[in-house]
Structures are given as C-alpha cells and as structure tokens.
C-alpha cells in the first residue's frame, strides 16, 4: 500500500479502501426433503423472520442437528426464515422440486447493518487514528463529493507482513454500497 500525501498538505493522506461485509449467514437445510418454494433471489432485501423458502420432508428424512421444531410451519412443511434484516447474497437452491439433504447450503445473507469500509495505514501513521475519528471517502473516481464517515474499529496490532494497521468505518444503509467496491479514503492526520 502506498500513501499518497496531498501535494498541498503533508498531513492529508489518500489510501485505498474496500467495502466489506462483516456479517454473513450461510443458511442450511434443517431437514432433508423436497424444496417446495423459494421466495427470494440474489439482491433481494429481506426482513428479520421473513420466509425465504419451504421444504417438504421426504419419507424417512433425517433432521439436521440444528433443526429447531419452531421452524415447522405444520407437520408437512419446514419454513426457513431470515435470522435478521439483510440482502440475499446467493441462492444455492433456487429450483423448486429439488431434493436437499440436511445441512445443504441454501441461501447466503449479508446483514445490512454490517457493511463497512475497510482500509489500512502504514505503521508510521497507524497510531494517529482510532475509533471515533472522522474520515471521508470517495467511492467512484468520477465522484467529486466526499462521504463523511467515522472510524468504528481499529485492529489491535500491526500486520507483520505489510507493516500496516487496519481500520473500519461503518457505512449507512442509505449509501447503497456493493460489497467489494473500491474506495479512496481521505484522511487528515492533524
């Protein structure tokens, strides 16, 4: 990583950053059976406890170790629900009628409250920032506006290979960010 000092001010740094997801859930089949319906697709927003899909147990189907009885809608159907508000990252089993086994991966969710901007600072500047400090970010080279953010966490150690310290700033949900998106982080070290 190379810090790019601002030509007009040596206390200003531009560093690369990336949008990351801190909470991802891989939801698995609680029971073996036939997929009756899948009501979500990649990119869909879901609410906590929203129905995602239904499974009809097959004769002699075994329950997974984590199949709680309260997920049973009735004796014939199991309902898989979202554990929290989020975005559907991937649907592994969108084909209705498909047989699934206990613990088969079905859906991956990203929590909307766990999306952050992660960046690193070289060790010479690493102790000059901490949680609560303000930064700004640009998420597109064409974007002239900077988004103000606050550092939420700082790693407790310097990476021995890169000699950098990582930081994260939580992103408001209304920014409509995509995980993996690059950013330029503007830091004033005064």
Order of alpha helices (4+ residues) and beta strands (2+ residues): beta-beta-beta-beta-beta-beta-beta-beta-beta-beta-beta-beta-beta-beta-beta-beta
